[in-house]
């Protein structure tokens, strides 16, 4: 917990919705997120951002490895999320042509 007498604020990781600006939605049902993510856990923040873009967090090597080292969670169901239910914001974006190489870590 942050207290006024602390000499530095806690680290906070943030992600904006602009990370998927160039990606196209799989369906014509386009939704602009207009949402910000903030977390004291940068791994959880990255995992939730990937999940919101329609990716499965178990497919992303660095997230799986960091979760295995205790830096997770990477499963949104295990996260304590305040605010809007992220399931209402999740998009299914078209995968980039390089996506198969992302899965080669397995």
N, C-alpha and C positions, 0 to 999 in steps of 0.2 A: 504494500500500500504506500502511496506517495504521501509524505508529510511535509509541511512547509519548511521544516528544519533540514530536510534532505538537501544536499549540495547540488544534485542534478536530478532532472526529471526522469521517470522511467522511459525506456526505449519503447517507441510505438511504431508499428509498421502500418502503413496505409497503402491502399490501392484504389485507383479511380476506375471508373467504367470505361475510360478511353483505351484500355489495353486491347480491346477487341474492335477498335474503330474500323479497321480495314477488312475484317472478316465478314463474310456474308452469312446471314441466317440460313439454315437449311430450309425453312418454310418461309412463306411470304408474311407470316405473322411477326413483323418486326417490333421489338420492344426496346426502347431506350431505357437503360437501367437508372440513370441519374442517381446512382448510389455510391457511397464511399464505404470502404471497409477500413476498420482500425482495430488493431490488436496489440497486446503486449507480447504476443507470440507470432513472430514473422513467418514461421513455417505454417501455422494454422491459417494465417492471412493469405498466403500464397495458395494453399490448398483450397480454401473457399473460393478465391478468385478463379482458379482453374475449374472448379466444379460449377461455378456460375456460368462459365463459358461452354459448359456441356462436356467437359473432359472428365474422365474417371481418374480420381486421384491415385488409385493403385497402378495406373499406367505411367505415371511420371516418376522416373527413377530416383531423382534426388529427394523427392518428397517421401518415397518409401524408405529410402536409406536413413533419412533424418528421423522419420517416425520410429524406425527400428532402434535408433540411438536415444530415444526418449524425448525428442524435440517436438513431437506431434501435439495434438491429434491431427490427422489429415482427413479423417472421416467427418463430414459436416454433422452427422447424427450424434457424434460424441462431443461436439463443440457447444459451449454455452454462448448462445447468440442472443443479443439484445436487439430489439427493433423488429423490422419486417421479417417475416418468415422467408428465408432465402429460396425456398422451393417456388415461391411466387415470382422470383426474379430469374430463375435459371433459363438459359438459352441453349439451343442446340445449334452451334455454329459449324459451318463447313470446315472440315479439317484441312490444313495446308498440305500441299503436295509432299512436303518433307516429313509429314507425321509418321509414316512407317519407321523412319530412322529413330524417332523418339522411343519407340517400343523395343529397339534392339538391345537395350540395357539388360533385359531379362535373361 
